[in-house]
Amino acid sequence: MRFEQLIASDALIPSLPSTVAQIFGEFQKPEPNMRQITAMLSNEVGLTVRVLRLLNSARYGSGGRIGTVEAAIPLLGLTATKQLVSAAAVGGAFKQVPGVELAEFWRHSLDVAKIAQSLAASMGQDKGLAFTAGLLHGVGDLVMKTAMPDQPCMQASFAVDADRHAKQTAELGYSYADVGAAFADKWRFPQTIVDAIQHHPDPREDMESEALAGILYLSSWGGRAHELDLDAPALFEQYPRRVAEAIGFNEPDRLCSENPIEWTGPEEAGDFA
């Protein structure tokens, strides 16, 4: 399937859900009505669960776990709430994908998001953007898998296939990163996230202006290393130093630890999916 044909299909890249679109409409007003936003969120139980799951996974500075939307919004603020609602809505956009266990897909994606947030925090970058980019980095693969599940380049497990971008580009002329960027753009995510998703599988040598793409590359590597159950010597041997040095990340011990984050459990991923 041609790239233009794929991204033009509303069946494959669904439009923004009506509730999310209404919430965004309220956000765009000069003085958003937070009570109305809270009410709209509360009426969508599945979306609320995913918002709270993401909030607690990202740990936005709260002392404990946040259990209600009413408590979450004042903590997050307008920008972060809008971003988190968008990311949570993505989880509900994919009901069934051929050959994909969605809870496992989101478990891995949440792991990458947590790593990205941790790296961004250590580098003085925007933690919220990094978390959201990590969560969304593989969404393009779900779109492609839905459209062409029997394509040879789609067969290996997304979580452990380090050559997926190269194989898809050679076979199709584009990859999950290109499709994921188109998805993020259609869903009105910030351009920084769109660019990071598109460029993360093959970051440029000069990445000073694309630090988020580099963070996403390192985070994807860390998530994949966990899936492969690499031990400490293997982690240091395979550590992507070129990318780390290009974006100024100088803490290899942090990423090469066997537990750089609290890994996502089945229940956490299941609630999100």
C-alpha positions as CSV (number, residue, x, y, z in Angstrom):
1,M,0.0,0.0,0.0
2,R,1.3,3.5,-0.9
3,F,2.1,5.8,2.0
4,E,-0.4,8.5,0.7
5,Q,-3.1,5.9,0.5
6,L,-2.5,4.7,4.0
7,I,-2.5,8.0,5.8
8,A,-5.6,9.2,3.9
9,S,-7.7,6.4,5.2
10,D,-9.9,7.3,8.1
11,A,-10.5,3.6,8.7
12,L,-6.7,3.1,9.3
13,I,-5.9,6.4,10.9
14,P,-9.1,7.3,12.8
15,S,-10.1,10.9,13.4
16,L,-10.0,12.5,16.8
17,P,-12.8,11.0,19.0
18,S,-15.7,13.4,19.4
19,T,-15.3,13.8,23.1
20,V,-11.6,14.6,22.7
21,A,-12.4,17.1,20.0
22,Q,-15.0,18.8,22.3
23,I,-12.4,18.9,25.1
24,F,-9.9,20.4,22.7
25,G,-12.5,23.0,21.6
26,E,-12.9,24.0,25.2
27,F,-9.2,24.2,25.7
28,Q,-8.9,26.6,22.8
29,K,-11.2,29.2,24.3
30,P,-9.7,32.3,25.9
31,E,-10.9,31.1,29.3
32,P,-11.4,27.3,29.2
33,N,-14.1,26.0,31.6
34,M,-12.2,23.4,33.6
35,R,-15.5,22.2,35.3
36,Q,-16.9,21.4,31.9
37,I,-13.7,19.7,30.8
38,T,-13.8,17.6,34.0
39,A,-17.5,16.7,33.3
40,M,-16.8,15.6,29.7
41,L,-13.9,13.5,30.8
42,S,-15.9,11.9,33.7
43,N,-18.6,10.9,31.2
44,E,-16.1,8.8,29.3
45,V,-15.1,6.0,31.7
46,G,-12.6,4.3,29.5
47,L,-10.8,7.6,28.6
48,T,-10.8,8.6,32.3
49,V,-9.2,5.3,33.3
50,R,-6.5,5.7,30.7
51,V,-5.8,9.4,31.7
52,L,-5.4,8.4,35.3
53,R,-3.2,5.4,34.4
54,L,-1.0,7.7,32.3
55,L,-0.9,10.3,35.0
56,N,0.2,7.8,37.7
57,S,2.7,6.1,35.3
58,A,4.3,9.5,34.5
59,R,4.3,10.5,38.1
60,Y,3.7,14.2,37.7
61,G,5.2,15.1,41.0
62,S,2.3,13.8,43.1
63,G,3.0,12.4,46.5
64,G,0.7,9.4,45.9
65,R,-1.6,8.0,43.3
66,I,-4.2,10.2,41.8
67,G,-7.7,8.6,41.7
68,T,-10.0,11.2,40.2
69,V,-10.0,13.6,37.2
70,E,-11.0,16.4,39.6
71,A,-7.7,15.9,41.4
72,A,-5.6,15.4,38.3
73,I,-6.5,18.6,36.3
74,P,-5.3,21.1,38.9
75,L,-2.1,19.2,39.3
76,L,-1.4,19.0,35.5
77,G,-2.5,22.4,34.3
78,L,-4.0,23.1,30.9
79,T,-1.1,22.2,28.5
80,A,-0.3,18.9,30.2
81,T,-4.0,17.9,30.6
82,K,-4.6,18.4,26.9
83,Q,-1.5,16.4,26.0
84,L,-2.4,13.6,28.4
85,V,-6.0,13.4,27.2
86,S,-4.7,13.1,23.7
87,A,-2.3,10.3,24.6
88,A,-5.0,8.5,26.6
89,A,-7.4,8.7,23.7
90,V,-4.9,6.9,21.4
91,G,-5.2,3.8,23.6
92,G,-8.9,3.6,22.7
93,A,-8.4,4.2,19.0
94,F,-7.2,0.7,18.3
95,K,-9.7,-1.9,19.4
96,Q,-8.2,-4.8,17.6
97,V,-5.1,-5.2,15.4
98,P,-4.3,-8.5,13.6
99,G,-1.6,-10.5,15.3
100,V,-1.1,-7.9,18.1
101,E,-1.8,-8.4,21.8
102,L,-2.6,-4.8,22.5
103,A,-2.0,-5.0,26.3
104,E,1.6,-6.2,25.5
105,F,2.1,-3.5,22.9
106,W,1.1,-0.8,25.4
107,R,3.1,-2.4,28.2
108,H,6.2,-2.0,26.0
109,S,5.2,1.5,24.9
110,L,4.7,2.6,28.5
111,D,8.1,1.3,29.4
112,V,9.6,3.4,26.6
113,A,7.6,6.4,27.7
114,K,8.9,6.0,31.3
115,I,12.5,5.7,30.1
116,A,12.1,8.7,27.9
117,Q,10.7,10.8,30.7
118,S,13.6,9.8,33.0
119,L,16.2,10.7,30.4
120,A,14.6,14.0,29.6
121,A,14.5,14.9,33.3
122,S,18.2,14.2,33.6
123,M,18.9,16.4,30.6
124,G,16.7,19.3,31.5
125,Q,14.3,18.5,28.6
126,D,10.5,18.6,28.7
127,K,9.5,15.4,30.6
128,G,5.8,15.5,29.4
129,L,6.8,15.7,25.8
130,A,9.3,12.9,26.2
131,F,6.7,10.7,28.0
132,T,4.1,11.3,25.3
133,A,6.5,10.7,22.4
134,G,7.6,7.5,24.0
135,L,4.1,6.3,24.4
136,L,3.3,7.1,20.8
137,H,6.5,6.0,19.1
138,G,5.2,2.7,17.8
139,V,1.6,3.6,16.9
140,G,2.5,3.7,13.2
141,D,3.2,0.0,13.4
142,L,-0.4,-0.7,14.6
143,V,-1.7,1.3,11.6
144,M,0.5,-0.7,9.2
145,K,-0.3,-4.0,10.8
146,T,-4.0,-3.2,10.4
147,A,-3.6,-2.3,6.8
148,M,-1.3,-5.1,5.7
149,P,-0.8,-7.8,8.4
150,D,0.7,-10.3,6.0
151,Q,3.5,-8.0,4.7
152,P,6.8,-9.8,5.4
153,C,8.3,-6.7,7.1
154,M,5.5,-6.7,9.6
155,Q,6.0,-10.2,11.0
156,A,8.6,-9.9,13.7
157,S,7.7,-8.6,17.2
158,F,7.7,-4.8,17.3
159,A,9.2,-4.8,20.8
160,V,12.4,-6.7,19.8
161,D,12.9,-6.0,16.1
162,A,15.8,-3.5,15.9
163,D,15.8,-3.7,12.1
164,R,12.1,-2.9,11.6
165,H,12.6,0.6,10.3
166,A,15.2,-0.5,7.7
167,K,13.2,-3.5,6.6
168,Q,10.0,-1.6,6.1
169,T,11.7,1.3,4.3
170,A,13.4,-1.2,1.9
171,E,10.2,-3.1,1.3
172,L,7.6,-0.3,1.3
173,G,9.5,3.0,0.9
174,Y,8.4,4.2,4.4
175,S,8.3,2.9,7.9
176,Y,6.2,2.8,11.1
177,A,8.0,6.1,12.1
178,D,6.7,7.9,9.1
179,V,3.2,6.6,9.6
180,G,3.3,7.3,13.4
181,A,4.4,10.9,12.6
182,A,1.4,11.3,10.3
183,F,-0.9,9.9,13.0
184,A,0.5,12.3,15.6
185,D,0.1,15.2,13.2
186,K,-3.5,14.3,12.4
187,W,-4.3,14.0,16.1
188,R,-2.9,17.5,16.7
189,F,0.1,16.6,18.8
190,P,2.9,19.2,19.0
191,Q,5.2,19.4,16.1
192,T,8.1,18.5,18.4
193,I,6.5,15.1,19.0
194,V,5.7,14.6,15.4
195,D,9.3,15.2,14.4
196,A,10.7,13.1,17.1
197,I,8.5,10.1,16.2
198,Q,9.5,10.4,12.5
199,H,13.3,10.7,13.1
200,H,13.9,8.5,16.1
201,P,14.8,5.2,14.3
202,D,17.6,6.9,12.5
203,P,18.8,10.1,14.2
204,R,21.0,12.4,12.4
205,E,24.7,12.9,13.4
206,D,24.0,16.5,14.3
207,M,21.0,16.2,16.7
208,E,21.5,19.3,18.9
209,S,18.1,20.6,17.7
210,E,16.5,17.2,17.8
211,A,17.3,16.1,21.3
212,L,13.8,14.5,21.7
213,A,14.4,12.2,18.7
214,G,17.7,11.0,20.3
215,I,16.0,10.5,23.7
216,L,13.4,8.4,21.9
217,Y,16.0,6.4,20.2
218,L,17.8,5.6,23.5
219,S,14.5,4.9,25.2
220,S,13.4,2.5,22.5
221,W,16.8,0.7,22.8
222,G,16.3,0.5,26.5
223,G,12.8,-1.0,26.2
224,R,14.0,-3.5,23.6
225,A,17.0,-4.5,25.8
226,H,14.5,-5.2,28.6
227,E,12.3,-7.3,26.3
228,L,15.5,-9.3,25.2
229,D,16.5,-9.7,28.9
230,L,20.0,-8.5,28.3
231,D,22.4,-8.8,31.2
232,A,24.7,-5.9,32.3
233,P,27.7,-6.8,30.1
234,A,25.5,-7.1,27.0
235,L,23.9,-3.8,27.9
236,F,27.2,-1.9,28.0
237,E,28.5,-3.7,24.9
238,Q,25.4,-2.8,22.8
239,Y,24.9,0.7,24.3
240,P,24.3,3.3,21.5
241,R,27.1,5.7,22.4
242,R,27.0,7.7,19.2
243,V,23.4,8.8,19.8
244,A,24.0,9.4,23.5
245,E,27.0,11.5,22.9
246,A,25.3,13.5,20.0
247,I,22.5,14.7,22.4
248,G,24.8,15.1,25.4
249,F,23.5,12.3,27.5
250,N,26.5,11.3,29.7
251,E,25.0,8.7,32.1
252,P,25.3,5.3,30.5
253,D,25.0,3.6,33.9
254,R,21.5,5.0,34.2
255,L,20.3,3.4,30.9
256,C,22.4,0.3,31.2
257,S,21.0,-0.6,34.6
258,E,18.8,-3.7,34.4
259,N,16.1,-1.7,36.1
260,P,16.3,2.0,35.0
261,I,12.6,2.4,35.7
262,E,9.8,0.6,37.4
263,W,8.8,-1.7,34.6
264,T,5.1,-1.7,33.6
265,G,3.1,-4.7,34.8
266,P,0.3,-6.5,33.0
267,E,-2.5,-4.8,35.1
268,E,-1.2,-1.4,34.4
269,A,-0.9,-2.1,30.6
270,G,-4.3,-3.9,30.6
271,D,-6.1,-0.8,32.1
272,F,-4.5,1.4,29.4
273,A,-5.4,-0.9,26.5
